[in-house]
Structures are given as C-alpha cells and as structure tokens.
Amino acid sequence: MDFRTGYRRSGELSERLFYRRNDLEHQRLTFFPDGSGNFYTVCREDASAFSTDPSGGTQVDYYDNQIRLSEDAKVSFYGVSYSSFYAGHDGYISFGSDGESSSWWGDYSLTEHFGVPRISGLLYDGLNAETTWKQLEDRVALTYQGAN
C-alpha cells in the first residue's frame, strides 16, 4: 500500500502535526527509492514489533549523537551516501550536520527544518525515549523506544 502524507512542501514527504495526535503508533513506514519527484514511495503497514530487535544495541550519547558506521558501510538518503549520521534526541535523523536549531521555540519553519538533510518521524522536544542503534550487514537500525 502506498501513501503520501497530508502536508507537502517542496516535494518532501512531510506532515505537520503540532497539536494533533501522531497517528503512526504501531505502524511501520518503509521508504523505497522510486525515481519520482519525491524520490521515494512509502509503504505503511501495521507493526507489533520492531523490524530489528533493539536489544544489544549501542546507546546514543545525548551530547555526542553522531553515529559513525564501521568499515565501508554507507547510508543512502536522496541519492547521497553518508558514512555517518546524527540521531537527534528530539526524534530526528540528520545527515552532514547535527541539525540542532537555536530557534526551536521561536519561528521554526519547515524551510529551516529541512535546511539540512533529515528524517523526522518523531520530531518532538521532550521525546524522552531510549535511543539505541545497531549496524547489521545490510542496514543500520536506529530505535527510539518508550517515547512519551
């Protein structure tokens, strides 16, 4: 099943929730490169467990949130390969920069937010989740567990 989120800006697959409840609880989103203007097709399905078991994962440090992949491993995002990425404590993943913004509580726009390459599936200040990561042979799994 393909779906597109309700709010798009400059072709990003984006939805601004603000005071609405996030409707992604117990859902799995899988992004597949498809060559379209959005670059990805998204498959949404029910999930009762994590795709990759987070037990035994490495805890992400709150102050040093850069995840460096070992050996020649890379993560591809919008056709660009990265050997590291950042796991923001507010529930986002960014590439090339930690993506922190001094205007979080000010006039924080989607343009500013997407000023660095980023995935923001759970963006929320005060997420309070245990954040771990695992590098496997064919993927990297980043888990935000117990978010409130």
Buried (B, 14 or more C-beta within 10 A) or exposed (E): EEEEBEEEEEEBBBBEBEEEEEEBEEEBBEBEEEEEEBBBBBEBEEEEEEEBEBEEBEEBEEEEBEBEBEEEBEBEBEEEEBEEBBBBBBBBBBBBEBBBBEEEEEEEEBEEBBEBBBBBEBBBEEBEBEBBBBBEEEEBBBBBEEBE
